[in-house]
């Protein structure tokens, strides 16, 4: 997105990175930098740094980094232009007219508005004669009018073009309807048809309050060919992996934790009964993006998935994803009901509160899951139970935790705590040994160690790449050095990414603009993180000789790399002989 460079310079100057990051991260000064817990991955020791003098952030743990614009993109899940717009709004700046940017943002705004109108249409249909059966169903599920209004629940009529016709009357074009994902297109004649028909509709609302998609529950249970629940497809404004149902409401809870459930009805029922901290994943297994989103609003999640095999498997998959995001995980296992909705209707909020208080942490849950696999009356199975439990307990970082849970397992299997401790210690040593061997393998492969963390960025010529990294770090710290690198062009760089960065920095230097990371455009978040990492790693003294060495290495390696075929080699050798005055 081509914003005027002068505008971007002013934008970054008026949005000091420490101020913007400070809205999300508690920062403490250490020397010239600021440090805090990384908002992008779970950690207990602060490895997230902000360098105000360089205008960058960088995490030494997950290796995310970049300028203030990149931070805004990552923390809020925004595109580059939307991050620029958010920062501009923060300081009262007007965004310059830019056709491509304005066009994309207008498209987003139109889709948000269209979805809002669609939600109103569905909600009105619920109370119209056409929605009588759907309203009766919703009320039968225990949803009063206040709940239907709070969640914006509606009904999609059993009509081929009810929504299409209503939105056309509102002035939305067929192209906008196609982009919304709310319609399907006939392969025969190109006509538009409603995607959702005869379904109870649940608007999906993002944390900013925009309607971005829908989930629809089928009303005709006799139609075995149709999915029970149907969600909006991925669109410009909807990514189901990065959103959670009801988080727009749950983020305001004062309960101090969030409850993660499988379905819309479970989340709604919990809210109705006073548990306003419930959210649901959107028709898909929990993703790392979803866990990261949760971690912005809480540090504790209670996981309540269905008690069937699919639900238990989903629970096992979700636990490590949530823990990786730095969340404390508790697991509530339903008793006497298949899901929270049914339990609340049977027993009420007070009983559910007791159930919550009894919810186990993830270790207890996993140990119970292992126990259910084995018959402890059989000696062989008892041994397998002990071995598998020992492997799990050995992963706990605290010796106290290992002893407490080890004793529980020993008691269940009726063996001595000492014997269990020995088994856990052996499992712990095996795991440490495996990790040590893995690290040794990495340490013994220095070239591999120097490779970028991102799989999309590769260094084929390590010698040149190291010089290119150093050169970028030098000129970002001392832009005047660019006067001494005019001999170089992007084509001399072995790493295209670094060549592009150099080219843009040189262009800004020649135009008299600020030479900084914030001035780089059209780079992905991964690419910006990589460049920020380069700047953080190369903090040695700035000198003309160091720059000259980098330039010479880049030129020499480029010339060597250009000699590829046998013919090239012969020609190259011939030129060398001629330079030395050798004949033949």
C-alpha positions in Angstrom: 0.0 0.0 0.0 1.7 3.2 -1.2 1.2 5.9 1.5 3.4 9.0 1.0 6.7 8.5 2.8 6.5 11.9 4.5 3.1 11.0 5.9 4.5 7.7 7.3 7.4 9.5 8.9 5.1 11.9 10.7 2.8 9.0 11.7 5.6 7.1 13.4 7.0 10.2 15.0 3.6 11.1 16.5 3.1 7.5 17.7 6.2 6.7 19.8 6.5 2.9 19.8 6.9 2.8 23.6 3.5 4.6 24.0 1.6 2.4 21.6 3.1 -0.9 23.0 2.6 0.4 26.5 -1.2 0.3 25.9 -0.9 -3.5 25.7 2.3 -4.4 27.6 3.6 -3.4 31.0 7.1 -2.2 30.2 10.1 -1.7 32.5 13.2 0.1 31.5 16.6 -1.7 31.4 19.3 0.5 30.0 18.2 2.2 26.8 15.5 -0.4 26.1 12.2 -1.4 27.7 11.2 -4.9 28.5 7.9 -6.8 29.2 6.1 -10.1 28.7 5.4 -10.8 25.1 1.8 -10.3 24.1 2.2 -12.7 21.2 3.2 -15.9 23.1 3.1 -17.2 26.6 6.1 -16.6 28.8 7.0 -16.0 32.4 10.3 -14.2 31.9 10.2 -10.9 29.9 11.9 -11.4 26.5 9.9 -8.8 24.7 11.9 -5.6 24.1 11.2 -2.1 22.8 13.9 0.1 21.6 12.6 3.7 21.5 15.7 5.1 19.9 15.4 2.6 17.0 11.6 2.7 16.9 11.3 -1.1 16.9 10.1 -4.0 19.1 11.5 -7.5 19.1 10.7 -10.6 21.1 13.8 -12.9 21.7 11.4 -15.7 22.4 9.0 -15.9 19.4 11.1 -13.6 17.1 8.2 -11.3 16.2 9.3 -7.7 15.6 9.1 -4.6 13.5 8.0 -1.0 13.7 5.0 0.6 15.5 2.9 -0.1 12.4 3.8 -3.8 12.5 3.0 -4.0 16.2 -0.5 -2.5 15.6 -1.0 -5.0 12.8 0.0 -8.0 15.0 -1.8 -7.0 18.2 -5.1 -6.1 16.6 -5.0 -8.5 13.6 -5.2 -5.7 11.1 -4.0 -5.3 7.5 -1.2 -2.8 6.9 -3.5 0.0 5.7 -5.9 -0.5 8.6 -3.0 -0.4 11.1 -1.9 2.9 9.5 -5.5 4.2 9.7 -5.8 3.2 13.4 -2.5 4.9 14.3 -3.6 8.0 12.4 -6.9 8.1 14.2 -5.0 7.7 17.5 -3.2 11.0 17.1 -5.8 12.8 15.0 -4.1 12.7 11.6 -5.9 12.5 8.3 -5.0 9.6 6.1 -3.9 10.9 2.6 -6.2 9.9 -0.2 -4.9 6.7 -1.8 -7.0 5.0 -4.4 -6.1 1.4 -3.7 -6.3 1.9 0.1 -9.5 3.8 0.0 -11.0 1.3 -2.3 -10.2 -1.7 -0.1 -11.3 0.1 3.1 -14.5 1.2 1.4 -15.1 -2.4 0.4 -14.6 -3.5 4.0 -16.9 -0.8 5.3 -19.6 -1.8 2.8 -19.3 -5.4 3.8 -19.6 -4.5 7.5 -22.7 -2.4 6.7 -24.2 -5.1 4.5 -23.7 -7.7 7.3 -25.4 -5.3 9.8 -28.3 -4.9 7.4 -28.5 -8.7 6.9 -28.6 -9.2 10.7 -31.4 -6.7 11.0 -33.3 -8.5 8.1 -32.9 -11.9 9.8 -33.9 -10.5 13.2 -37.1 -9.0 11.7 -37.9 -12.3 9.9 -37.8 -14.1 13.3 -40.8 -12.0 14.5 -42.6 -12.1 11.1 -45.2 -14.8 10.3 -42.5 -16.6 8.2 -40.4 -17.0 11.3 -43.1 -18.3 13.6 -41.7 -21.9 13.9 -38.1 -20.6 14.4 -39.3 -18.2 17.1 -41.2 -21.1 18.8 -38.0 -23.2 18.6 -35.8 -20.5 20.1 -38.2 -19.9 22.9 -38.4 -23.6 23.5 -34.6 -23.6 23.9 -35.1 -21.1 26.7 -34.2 -17.9 25.0 -36.5 -15.0 26.0 -36.8 -11.8 23.8 -34.1 -10.1 25.8 -31.5 -12.8 24.8 -32.7 -12.9 21.2 -32.1 -9.1 21.1 -28.8 -9.1 23.0 -27.3 -11.7 20.6 -29.1 -10.4 17.5 -30.5 -13.8 16.8 -32.7 -14.1 13.7 -34.2 -16.3 11.0 -33.3 -16.9 7.4 -36.6 -17.8 5.6 -37.0 -20.9 3.5 -36.7 -18.7 0.4 -34.3 -18.7 -2.6 -33.7 -15.0 -2.7 -35.3 -13.3 0.4 -32.0 -11.8 1.6 -30.8 -11.1 -1.9 -33.9 -9.1 -2.7 -33.9 -7.2 0.6 -30.2 -6.2 0.2 -30.7 -5.1 -3.4 -33.4 -2.8 -2.2 -30.9 -1.4 0.3 -28.6 -0.5 -2.6 -26.1 -3.3 -2.4 -24.7 -4.6 -5.7 -24.5 -8.2 -6.8 -20.7 -8.0 -6.6 -20.9 -6.9 -3.0 -23.3 -9.7 -2.2 -20.9 -12.2 -3.8 -18.0 -10.7 -1.7 -20.1 -11.1 1.5 -20.3 -14.9 1.3 -24.1 -14.6 2.1 -25.1 -15.8 -1.4 -24.3 -18.6 -3.8 -24.0 -18.2 -7.5 -25.8 -20.5 -9.9 -23.4 -22.3 -12.3 -26.1 -22.5 -14.9 -27.1 -18.9 -15.3 -25.2 -16.8 -12.7 -28.2 -16.0 -10.6 -27.7 -15.3 -6.9 -29.4 -17.4 -4.2 -29.4 -17.1 -0.4 -26.7 -19.2 1.2 -28.7 -19.5 4.4 -32.3 -20.8 4.1 -34.6 -22.0 6.8 -32.1 -21.5 9.6 -31.9 -19.9 13.0 -29.3 -17.2 12.5 -26.5 -16.3 15.0 -24.6 -13.1 14.0 -20.8 -13.4 14.6 -19.6 -10.1 15.9 -15.9 -9.1 16.3 -14.4 -7.4 19.3 -15.0 -4.0 17.7 -18.7 -4.6 17.4 -18.8 -5.3 13.6 -21.0 -8.1 12.3 -18.6 -10.1 10.2 -20.4 -13.4 9.5 -23.2 -15.7 10.6 -23.8 -19.2 11.9 -27.1 -20.8 11.0 -28.8 -23.8 12.6 -31.1 -25.8 10.3 -34.8 -25.9 11.3 -35.8 -28.9 9.2 -34.2 -31.8 11.1 -35.6 -34.2 8.5 -33.2 -32.9 5.9 -30.3 -35.3 6.4 -28.3 -33.9 3.4 -27.9 -30.5 5.0 -25.4 -29.6 7.7 -26.9 -29.0 11.1 -24.8 -25.8 11.4 -23.6 -23.7 8.5 -21.1 -20.9 8.9 -20.2 -18.0 6.6 -17.2 -18.7 4.4 -13.9 -16.8 4.6 -14.3 -13.3 3.3 -12.4 -10.0 3.4 -13.9 -9.3 6.8 -14.3 -12.9 8.2 -11.7 -15.4 9.3 -13.2 -18.0 11.5 -9.7 -19.0 12.9 -9.2 -15.5 14.2 -12.6 -14.9 15.8 -14.7 -16.4 18.6 -18.4 -16.2 19.1 -19.6 -13.8 21.9 -16.1 -12.5 22.7 -17.4 -9.0 22.0 -19.6 -9.5 25.1 -17.3 -11.8 27.2 -14.3 -9.4 27.0 -16.2 -7.1 29.5 -16.6 -9.8 32.2 -15.5 -9.1 35.7 -15.3 -12.9 36.6 -11.5 -13.0 35.9 -11.6 -16.0 33.5 -13.2 -17.0 30.2 -15.1 -20.2 29.5 -14.5 -21.8 26.1 -17.3 -24.0 24.8 -18.1 -25.8 21.5 -21.4 -24.3 20.4 -23.4 -21.1 20.1 -26.2 -22.4 22.3 -23.8 -23.3 25.1 -22.3 -19.9 25.1 -25.7 -18.2 25.0 -27.1 -20.3 27.8 -24.1 -19.5 30.0 -24.6 -15.8 29.5 -28.3 -16.2 30.3 -27.4 -17.8 33.6 -25.0 -15.1 34.6 -21.7 -16.5 33.3 -21.0 -13.6 31.0 -17.5 -14.9 30.3 -18.4 -17.6 27.8 -17.2 -17.8 24.2 -17.4 -20.5 21.5 -15.1 -21.5 18.7 -16.6 -21.0 15.2 -17.4 -24.5 13.9 -13.7 -25.5 13.9 -11.2 -26.7 16.4 -9.4 -24.1 18.5 -6.5 -22.6 16.6 -3.4 -20.8 17.8 -4.9 -17.5 16.5 -8.0 -18.1 18.7 -5.9 -18.9 21.7 -3.8 -15.7 21.2 -7.1 -13.7 21.0 -8.2 -15.2 24.3 -4.9 -14.3 25.9 -5.5 -10.6 25.3 -8.4 -10.6 27.6 -7.6 -13.2 30.3 -4.9 -15.4 31.7 -7.2 -18.3 32.7 -9.5 -20.4 30.5 -12.0 -23.0 31.6 -12.4 -25.5 28.8 -15.9 -27.2 28.6 -16.3 -29.3 25.5 -18.8 -32.1 25.1 -18.2 -35.4 26.9 -18.4 -37.5 23.8 -15.3 -38.9 22.1 -15.0 -36.0 19.6 -15.3 -33.5 22.5 -12.6 -35.2 24.6 -10.3 -35.4 21.6 -10.9 -31.7 21.0 -10.1 -31.0 24.6 -6.8 -32.8 24.4 -5.8 -30.8 21.3 -6.9 -27.5 22.8 -4.9 -27.8 26.1 -1.4 -27.4 24.6 -2.6 -24.7 22.2 -4.0 -22.7 25.1 -0.9 -23.3 27.3 1.4 -22.2 24.4 -0.5 -18.9 24.5 0.4 -18.5 28.1 -3.0 -19.3 29.5 -3.7 -21.3 32.7 -6.1 -24.1 31.7 -8.8 -25.8 33.7 -11.1 -28.5 32.4 -14.7 -29.0 33.5 -16.1 -32.4 32.7 -19.9 -32.4 32.4 -21.8 -34.7 34.8 -25.5 -35.8 34.3 -25.8 -33.7 31.1 -24.2 -33.7 27.7 -23.3 -30.0 27.6 -23.6 -26.7 29.6 -26.9 -25.8 28.0 -28.6 -29.0 29.2 -26.9 -28.9 32.6 -28.1 -25.3 33.3 -31.6 -26.1 32.3 -31.7 -29.2 34.5 -29.9 -27.9 37.6 -29.5 -24.1 37.4 -26.7 -21.7 37.9 -25.8 -22.5 41.5 -25.1 -26.2 40.7 -23.1 -25.1 37.7 -21.0 -22.7 39.9 -20.1 -25.6 42.1 -19.1 -27.7 39.1 -16.9 -24.8 38.0 -15.2 -24.7 41.4 -14.5 -28.4 41.1 -13.1 -28.1 37.6 -9.7 -29.8 37.4 -6.5 -28.3 36.1 -5.1 -29.7 32.9 -2.8 -32.2 34.6 -5.6 -33.7 36.7 -7.7 -34.0 33.6 -5.0 -35.6 31.5 -4.1 -38.1 34.3 -7.8 -39.0 34.6 -8.0 -39.6 30.8 -5.0 -41.9 31.1 -6.6 -43.8 34.0 -9.7 -44.4 32.0 -7.7 -46.3 29.3 -6.4 -49.0 31.6 -7.8 -51.7 33.9 -5.6 -51.5 37.0 -6.7 -55.0 38.1 -4.5 -56.3 35.3 -0.8 -56.1 36.1 0.4 -55.5 32.6 -2.1 -52.6 32.1 -1.2 -51.2 35.5 2.4 -51.0 34.4 1.4 -49.3 31.2 -0.7 -46.8 33.2 2.2 -46.0 35.4 4.6 -45.6 32.5 2.3 -43.3 30.6 1.5 -41.3 33.7 5.2 -40.9 34.5 5.9 -39.5 31.0 3.1 -36.9 31.6 4.3 -36.0 35.1 7.9 -35.7 33.9 6.9 -32.8 31.7 6.1 -30.6 34.7 8.7 -28.0 35.4 8.4 -27.9 39.2 9.8 -30.8 41.3 7.0 -30.1 43.8 4.4 -30.6 41.1 6.1 -33.8 40.0 6.0 -35.1 43.6 2.4 -34.2 44.2 1.0 -35.7 41.0 3.4 -38.6 41.2 2.0 -39.5 44.7 -1.6 -39.4 43.3 -0.7 -41.8 40.5 1.1 -44.1 43.0 -1.9 -44.1 45.3 -4.3 -44.9 42.4 -2.1 -47.8 41.2 -1.3 -49.0 44.8 2.5 -48.7 44.6 4.9 -46.9 46.8 5.6 -43.2 46.2 9.3 -44.0 46.1 8.8 -46.4 43.2 6.7 -43.9 41.3 9.4 -41.2 41.9 12.0 -43.4 40.4 9.9 -44.0 37.3 9.2 -40.2 36.9 12.9 -39.4 37.4 13.8 -41.9 34.7 11.2 -40.4 32.4 12.4 -36.9 33.3 16.1 -37.8 32.5 15.1 -39.4 29.2 13.2 -36.2 28.2 16.1 -33.9 29.2 18.5 -36.2 27.3 16.3 -36.0 24.2 16.2 -32.2 24.4 19.9 -32.0 25.0 20.7 -34.2 21.9 18.3 -32.0 19.9 20.1 -28.9 21.1 23.5 -30.4 20.4 22.5 -31.2 16.9 21.5 -27.6 16.4 24.8 -26.4 18.0 26.8 -28.6 15.7 25.2 -27.2 12.7 26.2 -23.5 12.8 25.0 -22.7 9.3 21.5 -24.1 10.2 21.5 -22.1 13.4 22.1 -18.9 11.4 19.2 -19.7 9.1 16.1 -17.4 9.6 13.4 -18.7 12.0 10.8 -18.2 9.3 10.7 -21.1 6.8 9.7 -18.6 4.0 13.1 -16.9 4.2 16.2 -18.9 3.3 19.9 -18.1 3.2 21.6 -19.9 0.3 24.9 -18.0 0.6 25.6 -17.7 4.3 28.7 -15.6 3.9 27.0 -13.0 1.8 23.8 -13.1 3.9 25.8 -12.3 7.1 27.5 -9.4 5.4 24.1 -8.2 4.1 22.6 -8.4 7.6 25.5 -6.4 9.1 25.3 -3.8 6.3 21.5 -3.3 7.0 22.1 -3.0 10.7 24.9 -0.4 10.2 23.0 1.8 7.9 19.8 1.7 10.0 21.9 2.8 13.0 23.9 5.4 11.0 22.0 6.4 7.8 24.9 8.7 6.6 26.9 5.5 5.8 24.6 5.0 2.8 26.7 7.6 0.9 29.5 5.0 0.9 27.4 2.1 -0.5 26.3 3.6 -3.9 28.2 0.8 -5.7 25.6 -1.7 -4.4 22.2 -2.4 -5.8 19.4 -4.8 -4.8 20.7 -7.2 -7.4 24.0 -7.7 -5.6 22.2 -9.2 -2.5 22.0 -13.0 -2.2 18.8 -12.6 -0.1 16.1 -10.8 -2.1 14.3 -9.7 1.1 17.5 -7.9 2.3 18.1 -6.4 -1.2 14.6 -5.0 -1.2 15.1 -3.4 2.2 18.4 -1.9 1.2 16.9 -0.5 -2.0 14.0 1.2 -0.1 16.3 2.6 2.5 18.7 4.0 -0.1 15.7 5.6 -2.0 14.6 7.3 1.2 18.1 8.5 1.9 18.4 10.0 -1.5 15.0 11.7 -1.1 16.1 13.2 2.2 13.6 11.1 4.2 14.0 9.4 7.5 15.9 6.1 7.2 14.3 3.7 9.6 12.4 0.4 9.9 9.1 2.3 9.9 9.8 3.6 6.4 9.8 0.1 4.8 6.6 -0.7 2.9 5.1 -3.8 1.4 6.8 -6.2 3.8 5.0 -9.0 5.5 4.9 -9.3 9.3 7.3 -12.2 9.1 9.7 -10.2 6.9 9.6 -7.2 9.3 10.2 -9.4 12.3 13.2 -10.8 10.6 14.7 -7.4 9.8 14.0 -6.2 13.3 15.8 -9.2 14.6 18.8 -8.3 12.4 18.9 -4.9 14.0 18.7 -6.3 17.5 21.4 -9.0 16.9 24.0 -6.7 15.3 24.7 -4.1 17.9 28.5 -3.8 17.6 30.4 -0.5 17.0 29.6 1.4 13.8 32.7 2.0 11.7 33.6 2.8 8.1 35.9 -0.3 7.9 33.1 -2.6 9.0 30.9 -1.1 6.3 33.6 -1.5 3.7 34.1 -5.1 4.6 30.4 -5.8 4.2 30.3 -4.1 0.8 33.4 -6.0 -0.5 32.0 -9.3 0.7 28.6 -8.8 -0.9 30.3 -7.8 -4.2 32.8 -10.6 -4.1 30.1 -13.3 -3.3 27.8 -11.9 -6.0 30.6 -12.1 -8.6 31.4 -15.7 -7.5 27.8 -16.7 -7.6 27.4 -15.4 -11.1 29.9 -18.0 -12.4 27.6 -21.0 -12.7 28.0 -23.0 -15.9 31.2 -24.6 -17.3 31.2 -22.0 -20.0 30.9 -19.2 -17.4 33.8 -20.7 -15.5 36.1 -20.9 -18.6 35.2 -17.3 -19.5 35.8 -16.2 -15.9 39.2 -17.9 -15.8 40.1 -16.4 -19.2 39.4 -12.9 -17.9 41.5 -13.6 -14.8 44.5 -14.7 -17.0 44.2 -11.7 -19.2 44.2 -9.4 -16.2 47.4 -11.1 -15.0 48.9 -10.9 -18.5 48.9 -14.7 -18.9 48.4 -16.1 -22.5 46.8 -19.3 -23.7 
